[in-house]
Amino acid sequence: MNTKRTRILLAGAAILAASACTNNDGRLDLTQGDPTWGDANRATMAAQVIDPSPEYDTPIPPTSASNAVRAADRYREGTVEQPERIKTTDGGPQ
């Protein structure tokens, strides 16, 4: 095969390969300019959110830093208070 023809074929293959990487507006950067970029991720996240702004009947209970410190100290000392056991079949205490 002659070298001029080989060069033309290689140049054509390179142009064809580069054109497959462009967006609709002709830019090579796939992360910018494409309005559908990330749609699959957003759809998956939205499918996992039941209610993005829930309203509760009771207010959120107040928190206390001193309670958190005492809990962390109990954990470090190995004296963690065990929670009350319940059955999951009937939901009531044992």
C-alpha positions as CSV (number, residue, x, y, z in Angstrom):
1,M,0.0,0.0,0.0
2,N,1.4,3.4,-0.8
3,T,2.2,5.8,2.0
4,K,0.1,8.7,0.8
5,R,-3.0,6.5,0.8
6,T,-2.1,5.1,4.3
7,R,-1.8,8.7,5.7
8,I,-5.1,9.7,4.2
9,L,-6.8,6.6,5.7
10,L,-5.2,7.2,9.1
11,A,-6.2,10.9,9.1
12,G,-9.8,10.0,8.1
13,A,-9.9,7.4,11.0
14,A,-8.6,10.0,13.4
15,I,-11.2,12.6,12.4
16,L,-14.0,10.0,12.6
17,A,-12.9,9.0,16.1
18,A,-12.6,12.6,17.3
19,S,-16.1,13.4,15.9
20,A,-17.6,10.7,18.1
21,C,-16.5,12.6,21.2
22,T,-18.3,15.9,20.5
23,N,-21.5,17.2,22.0
24,N,-24.4,18.6,20.1
25,D,-22.7,22.0,20.0
26,G,-19.4,20.6,18.7
27,R,-17.3,20.9,21.9
28,L,-15.1,18.1,23.0
29,D,-15.7,18.5,26.8
30,L,-18.4,16.0,27.7
31,T,-19.0,17.4,31.2
32,Q,-20.0,20.9,30.1
33,G,-22.9,22.1,27.9
34,D,-24.9,18.9,27.8
35,P,-28.3,19.6,29.5
36,T,-28.9,15.9,30.1
37,W,-25.5,15.3,31.8
38,G,-26.2,13.6,35.1
39,D,-29.9,12.8,34.5
40,A,-29.5,9.1,35.4
41,N,-28.0,10.0,38.7
42,R,-30.7,12.6,39.5
43,A,-33.5,10.2,38.5
44,T,-32.1,7.5,40.8
45,M,-31.8,9.9,43.7
46,A,-35.3,11.2,43.2
47,A,-36.7,7.7,43.1
48,Q,-35.2,7.1,46.6
49,V,-36.8,10.3,48.1
50,I,-40.3,9.7,49.4
51,D,-41.1,13.2,50.6
52,P,-38.4,15.8,50.2
53,S,-40.2,18.3,52.7
54,P,-41.9,16.2,55.3
55,E,-44.3,17.8,57.8
56,Y,-44.5,16.2,61.3
57,D,-47.3,16.4,63.8
58,T,-44.9,16.8,66.7
59,P,-41.8,19.0,66.7
60,I,-38.3,17.6,66.7
61,P,-37.2,16.9,70.2
62,P,-34.5,19.2,71.6
63,T,-31.0,17.9,71.7
64,S,-28.4,18.3,74.4
65,A,-24.6,18.4,74.0
66,S,-24.3,17.2,77.6
67,N,-26.4,14.1,76.9
68,A,-24.2,13.4,73.8
69,V,-21.0,13.7,75.9
70,R,-22.4,11.3,78.6
71,A,-23.3,8.8,75.9
72,A,-19.8,9.0,74.3
73,D,-18.3,8.6,77.8
74,R,-20.4,5.5,78.5
75,Y,-19.4,4.0,75.1
76,R,-15.7,4.6,75.9
77,E,-16.1,3.0,79.4
78,G,-18.0,0.0,78.1
79,T,-21.1,0.8,80.2
80,V,-23.6,1.5,77.3
81,E,-27.2,1.3,78.4
82,Q,-28.9,-1.5,76.4
83,P,-32.1,-0.6,74.8
84,E,-35.4,-2.4,75.7
85,R,-36.0,-5.4,73.5
86,I,-39.1,-5.6,71.4
87,K,-40.5,-8.2,69.1
88,T,-40.8,-7.2,65.5
89,T,-43.8,-9.4,64.8
90,D,-46.3,-7.7,67.1
91,G,-44.4,-4.4,67.8
92,G,-45.0,-4.5,71.5
93,P,-42.4,-5.0,74.4
94,Q,-41.4,-8.5,75.5
